Amino acid sequence: MGNMSNIYITTPIYYVNDKPHVGHAYTSIASDVLARFYRLKNYEVFFLTGTDEHGQKIQQATKNNNLNTQEFVDNMSLNFQNLTKILNLSNNDFIRTSSQRHINAVRSFWEKLNNNGQVYLDKYSGWYSIRDEAFYNEEEIVDGHAPTGAPVEWVEESSYFFKLSDWEEKLLKFYEDNPTFIQPKSRYNEVVSFVKQGLKDLSISRTSFDWGVKVPGDESHVVYVWIDALTNYLTALGYPDNDSKSLKDFWPANFHFVGKDILRFHAVYWPALLMAAGMETPKKIIAHGWWTVEKEKMSKSLGNVVNPQDIINKYGLDQFRYFLLREVPFGNDGDFSEDALISRINSELANNFGNLVNRVFSMTKKNFDGVIPEQQELKEEEQNLINICDENLSEYMICFKSVEFSKAIDSIIGIVSMTNKYIDNTKPWTLAKEGKIDDLKRVLRVSLEVIRLVSILFYPIIPSSSTKILKALNLSIDEEANCFAGPGSIPSLAANNRIGDLDLLFPKIDKNLT
Ligand code: MSP
């Protein structure tokens, strides 16, 4: 039983036949944002990502490259390890399925299922898609293809099976008892109706190739890559060592982030396998939508694959992170385009948030030599602003709890817009000209307090920009006790501290120059 103050968050592990693209970056960034949020809330967070390196698809990719399979996966995995740096991910571990610790975990998990009478040997005859690494029923095949559009081939081979059909009723009961197990709700309904249609036993080993974990006691079989891959979530916690502290502290996982294409594996097979192994099931599977690029499906053949590094070089990391989470409600599909990215950067980061920080910092520098003014008695206008902050802060918390990133960003942007409006109304430049120093101090002080709060609220999403602003205010996110307190509840900025230098955070982008 995981500890209540601990949170375990995972990304899917990425197939190494491909280089990282915007779709991979999206799942990873979303998971990172939630991990950073829970750390701010003082939870102990274990955030895992990694690479999926076994199976027929990878073996095939290796053959195409004429390389030794292990060397190939070693090289390709590095692209994803680099991605964690490029995206500023705060992962606690990086799991690779070709590592010995993982192979041990998969074999133990298999043995556990086998000892529990959940595995039997038979023959599989049916369709298989190497691209999806998935078995398909006859009824699912449309015009000779998988429902995903992937090519399929007819497979007939000796195979071990998992008694998935035994778990149909228990799964349905489990979904009923845990109505928030799958998010969004539309996906939950989809999974329930899939299971209601009936479950067949699942083929869990292959014999027509050998790049995988050998089945314990029968080396002519390799474990089906999805059983292998799902087990990664246990490996990283020290499984099969049941005394492992991480396993005790962090299992069951709180959040498995997945794309909608791999929901069935996580929401049907995974809980059934865990129940069959006598283990606890994860708390939540969060399925996000897919990105198209300029309204087209992203594909190598179309040559429109978006490389996260290129976008980050051109527009900046925080800008990229912000866009991905802001542009579409989490769970929906989205369309990636540089035009949309530029509009978000210019209207929300540069003209709104960046402008607020700029104008308040520069007025404080100009009028008070950068020294943060002491707290003044507040008037109605400030009280109104503080109320808005408090309301939006509660909204933000609710949105994060339900993993609705774009709505959470709405609530932050709401504070920023109202603060800019407050400044337009109170006209601190006029107060300065008229020598109304106490009024000027009051306005700038409150505005700086709001900037502190907004930077903290933004921290999970745009960590490096937030850190820079807080640093300029002589604050550090790690030392911010009570960091979610609104600007009215505590004067958290030390007066008489001097604001440090801050480069322009979000330069405005001229569409014509890109
Ligand atoms: N290896 C499996 C996952 C095993 S988890 C135990 C896998 N790997 S993948 O590399 O193909 O995909 C990883 C993730 O990237 C999936 O969640 C998938 O949904 C996501 N995306 C891949 N392309 C995508 C888009 N175009 N848009 C959004 N996400 C997409 O599946």
Residues whose N, C-alpha, C, O or C-beta is under 5 A from the ligand:
A	BS01	MSP	P12 I13 Y14 Y15 G23 H24 T27 D52 A229 L230 V258 G259 K260 D261 I262 G289 W290 W291 M298
